[in-house]
């Protein structure tokens, strides 16, 4: 499964830089609880700094952002409002919040900030869902999977043949919403906000927009092989999934589809997202 990319100016030189997520080595067998191996340089995530001539240089090691686990997505945002863009990286194995130090390097503040997350995280995004002036963090998660169970005999006549089973064979994982406190740490409000009310989503992409023009940012999650999710922000720090009544849950034939990514825009310039 392919990874994500973030485009942001990490050193405030006025030029956009690139951060690419990468996979990791998956051993066979790989017992449950074992993390994918990212020690080899070919598996590192990569940060490319744009030079004045439009070319890029690899500054991954210097910046300290090689990542951990099987990386999936990246979300850039200045969560601590210090004028420097920070980076959140999702993964199967270990999510990481990299705080931009302003000296060309990042520091891992995941545990201190309280945004580790668990399981298989895919996409993420920063947004201020309660309009308190601080960025909050949404993390889309895929399914309850591990290499030991997830790459086994799936009905093929060859019992020794290792295959990756279809997503329908696994239970979906709940998404996560982290609310930022005024001290720069986060609290998991997935249950209180009702984001975790639907356990069947298999999220791979996420987009944020005020879809109903009520002044509150909503969330659309692209799910794989199950109904899509449209979380309407009710303005009281809770959300409700209105994908069905909004006509955004299924395709034009009323069937599920493999939602792999999503973006939001006013494509016809009528003022509506």
C-alpha positions as CSV (number, residue, x, y, z in Angstrom):
1,X,0.0,0.0,0.0
2,X,1.5,3.3,-1.1
3,X,2.4,6.1,1.4
4,X,1.7,9.8,1.6
5,X,3.5,13.1,1.1
6,X,3.4,16.5,2.8
7,X,4.4,19.7,1.1
8,X,5.4,22.5,3.5
9,X,8.2,25.0,4.1
10,X,9.9,23.5,7.1
11,X,12.7,26.1,7.4
12,X,10.7,29.3,6.5
13,X,12.9,30.2,3.5
14,X,9.9,30.8,1.3
15,X,10.3,27.6,-0.7
16,X,8.2,24.5,-0.4
17,X,9.9,21.3,0.8
18,X,8.8,17.7,0.4
19,X,8.3,14.9,3.0
20,X,7.7,11.4,1.7
21,X,6.6,8.4,3.9
22,X,8.0,5.0,3.2
23,X,7.4,1.4,4.2
24,X,9.5,-1.0,6.2
25,X,10.7,-4.6,6.1
26,X,8.0,-7.2,7.0
27,X,9.6,-10.3,8.2
28,X,8.0,-13.7,7.5
29,X,7.0,-15.0,10.0
30,X,6.3,-11.8,11.9
31,X,4.7,-12.5,15.3
32,X,2.0,-10.2,16.6
33,X,3.4,-7.3,18.5
34,X,6.5,-7.1,16.3
35,X,7.0,-3.8,14.6
36,X,8.0,-3.5,11.0
37,X,11.8,-3.0,10.6
38,X,12.7,0.5,9.4
39,X,16.4,0.5,10.3
40,X,17.7,0.1,6.7
41,X,18.1,3.5,4.9
42,X,16.0,2.3,1.9
43,X,13.0,2.2,4.2
44,X,13.5,5.6,5.8
45,X,11.0,8.4,5.2
46,X,12.6,11.2,3.3
47,X,12.6,15.0,3.8
48,X,13.8,17.0,0.7
49,X,14.8,20.6,1.1
50,X,14.3,22.9,-1.9
51,X,17.4,24.9,-2.8
52,X,17.4,28.3,-4.5
53,X,17.9,26.7,-7.9
54,X,14.7,24.7,-7.6
55,X,16.5,21.4,-7.0
56,X,16.2,19.4,-3.8
57,X,18.6,17.9,-1.3
58,X,17.9,15.0,1.1
59,X,18.1,16.3,4.6
60,X,16.4,13.4,6.4
61,X,19.2,12.4,8.7
62,X,20.1,16.0,9.5
63,X,16.5,16.8,10.3
64,X,15.9,13.6,12.3
65,X,12.7,12.5,10.6
66,X,13.5,9.0,9.2
67,X,10.3,7.7,11.0
68,X,9.3,4.4,12.6
69,X,7.2,1.5,11.6
70,X,5.5,1.1,8.2
71,X,4.7,4.8,7.5
72,X,1.5,5.7,5.8
73,X,0.6,9.4,5.8
74,X,1.8,12.8,6.9
75,X,0.1,16.0,8.0
76,X,1.9,19.3,8.3
77,X,0.7,22.1,10.7
78,X,2.0,24.6,13.2
79,X,0.3,23.0,16.2
80,X,2.2,24.9,18.8
81,X,1.7,28.3,17.0
82,X,5.4,29.2,17.2
83,X,5.7,30.1,13.5
84,X,7.3,26.8,12.5
85,X,5.5,24.0,10.7
86,X,5.4,20.7,12.6
87,X,4.8,17.2,11.2
88,X,2.6,14.3,12.2
89,X,3.4,10.9,10.6
90,X,0.9,8.0,10.7
91,X,2.0,4.4,10.4
92,X,1.3,0.7,11.0
93,X,3.3,0.4,14.1
94,X,4.1,3.9,15.6
95,X,2.7,7.3,14.9
96,X,5.1,10.2,15.4
97,X,4.6,14.0,16.1
98,X,7.7,15.8,15.0
99,X,8.0,19.3,16.6
100,X,10.0,21.7,14.4
101,X,12.8,23.2,16.5
102,X,13.6,26.0,14.1
103,X,17.2,25.0,13.7
104,X,16.7,22.6,10.8
105,X,15.9,19.7,13.1
106,X,12.8,18.1,14.5
107,X,12.2,16.4,17.9
108,X,9.9,13.5,18.6
109,X,7.3,14.8,21.1
110,X,4.7,12.1,20.5
111,X,4.5,10.8,24.1
112,X,4.8,14.2,25.7
113,X,2.0,15.6,23.6
114,X,-0.2,12.5,24.0
115,X,-0.9,11.7,20.4
116,X,0.7,8.2,20.0
117,X,-2.4,6.4,18.8
118,X,-2.3,2.6,18.2
119,X,-3.0,0.1,15.5
120,X,-2.9,0.9,11.8
121,X,-3.2,4.7,11.3
122,X,-3.4,5.8,7.7
123,X,-4.2,9.5,7.2
124,X,-4.3,12.5,9.5
125,X,-5.1,16.2,9.4
126,X,-4.9,19.3,11.6
127,X,-8.0,21.5,12.1
128,X,-9.6,23.5,14.8
129,X,-12.9,21.6,15.3
130,X,-14.1,23.6,18.4
131,X,-12.9,27.1,17.3
132,X,-10.8,27.7,20.4
133,X,-7.8,28.9,18.3
134,X,-5.7,25.8,18.7
135,X,-5.1,23.1,16.1
136,X,-6.6,19.7,16.9
137,X,-5.7,16.4,15.3
138,X,-7.8,13.8,13.4
139,X,-6.3,10.4,12.7
140,X,-7.9,8.0,10.3
141,X,-7.4,4.3,11.0
142,X,-7.8,1.3,8.8
143,X,-8.5,-2.0,10.3
144,X,-7.7,-4.5,13.1
145,X,-4.9,-6.3,11.4
146,X,-1.5,-7.9,12.1
147,X,0.9,-9.6,9.9
148,X,0.5,-13.0,11.6
149,X,-3.3,-13.0,10.9
150,X,-3.5,-10.7,7.9
151,X,-1.3,-12.5,5.5
152,X,-2.5,-16.1,5.8
153,X,-4.4,-18.7,3.8
154,X,-7.4,-16.9,2.4
155,X,-9.3,-19.7,0.6
156,X,-6.7,-20.5,-2.0
157,X,-6.1,-24.2,-2.7
158,X,-2.4,-23.9,-1.7
159,X,-2.2,-23.8,2.1
160,X,1.5,-22.8,2.0
161,X,0.8,-19.8,-0.1
162,X,0.9,-16.5,1.9
163,X,-1.5,-13.9,0.6
164,X,-2.9,-10.6,1.9
165,X,-6.5,-11.1,2.6
166,X,-9.3,-8.8,1.3
167,X,-10.3,-5.9,3.7
168,X,-13.7,-7.5,4.1
169,X,-12.1,-10.2,6.2
170,X,-11.2,-7.8,9.0
171,X,-12.9,-5.6,11.4
172,X,-12.6,-1.8,10.8
173,X,-10.7,0.4,13.3
174,X,-12.2,3.5,14.9
175,X,-10.8,6.9,14.0
176,X,-9.2,9.1,16.6
177,X,-9.8,12.8,17.5
178,X,-7.3,14.6,19.7
179,X,-8.2,17.9,21.3
180,X,-5.4,20.3,22.0
181,X,-5.3,21.7,25.6
182,X,-3.9,25.2,26.3
183,X,-0.6,23.7,27.4
184,X,0.2,22.1,24.1
185,X,-0.7,18.6,25.1
186,X,-3.7,16.6,23.7
187,X,-6.5,14.6,25.0
188,X,-8.2,11.8,23.2
189,X,-11.9,12.9,22.7
190,X,-12.8,10.2,20.2
191,X,-15.6,8.8,22.3
192,X,-16.9,12.1,23.8
193,X,-17.0,13.7,20.3
194,X,-18.8,10.5,18.9
195,X,-16.1,10.1,16.2
196,X,-15.5,6.6,17.5
197,X,-19.2,5.7,17.4
198,X,-18.8,3.9,14.1
199,X,-16.4,1.0,14.5
200,X,-16.8,-0.3,10.9
201,X,-14.9,2.4,9.0
202,X,-11.7,1.5,7.2
203,X,-10.3,5.0,6.7
204,X,-7.6,5.7,4.1
205,X,-8.1,9.4,3.4
206,X,-9.6,12.5,5.1
207,X,-10.7,15.9,4.0
208,X,-11.9,18.9,6.1
209,X,-14.4,21.5,5.0
210,X,-17.5,23.3,6.2
211,X,-19.8,21.3,4.0
212,X,-23.1,22.7,5.3
213,X,-22.0,26.3,5.6
214,X,-22.8,26.6,9.3
215,X,-19.3,28.0,10.3
216,X,-18.0,24.7,11.7
217,X,-15.5,22.5,10.0
218,X,-16.8,19.0,9.1
219,X,-14.8,15.8,8.2
220,X,-15.1,13.4,5.3
221,X,-13.4,10.1,5.5
222,X,-12.8,7.9,2.5
223,X,-13.3,4.2,3.6
224,X,-12.1,1.1,1.9
225,X,-14.9,-1.3,0.8
226,X,-17.4,0.0,3.3
227,X,-19.7,3.0,3.5
228,X,-18.0,6.4,3.4
229,X,-18.2,8.7,6.5
230,X,-19.3,12.4,6.6
231,X,-19.0,13.7,10.1
232,X,-21.0,16.9,10.6
233,X,-19.7,19.2,13.3
234,X,-22.6,20.0,15.5
235,X,-20.8,23.0,17.2
236,X,-21.0,21.5,20.7
237,X,-17.8,19.4,20.4
238,X,-19.6,16.4,19.0
239,X,-20.1,15.1,15.5
240,X,-22.8,13.0,13.7
241,X,-22.2,10.9,10.7
242,X,-24.7,12.1,8.0
243,X,-23.1,10.4,5.0
244,X,-26.3,8.5,4.3
245,X,-28.8,11.4,4.4
246,X,-26.3,13.6,2.6
247,X,-26.0,11.1,-0.3
248,X,-22.3,10.6,0.2
249,X,-22.2,7.1,1.7
250,X,-22.4,5.0,-1.4
251,X,-21.8,5.3,-5.2
252,X,-24.4,6.2,-7.7
253,X,-25.6,2.5,-7.7
254,X,-26.0,2.4,-4.0
255,X,-22.9,0.2,-3.5
256,X,-19.8,0.5,-1.4
257,X,-16.5,1.2,-3.1
258,X,-12.8,1.4,-2.3
259,X,-12.3,4.9,-1.0
260,X,-8.6,5.4,-1.1
261,X,-8.2,9.2,-0.9
262,X,-10.3,12.3,-0.9
263,X,-10.1,16.1,-1.3
264,X,-12.7,18.8,-1.1
265,X,-13.3,21.8,-3.4
266,X,-16.0,24.0,-4.9
267,X,-15.5,22.6,-8.4
268,X,-18.4,24.6,-10.0
269,X,-17.9,27.9,-8.2
270,X,-21.4,28.0,-6.7
271,X,-20.2,28.7,-3.2
272,X,-20.7,25.2,-1.9
273,X,-18.0,22.6,-1.1
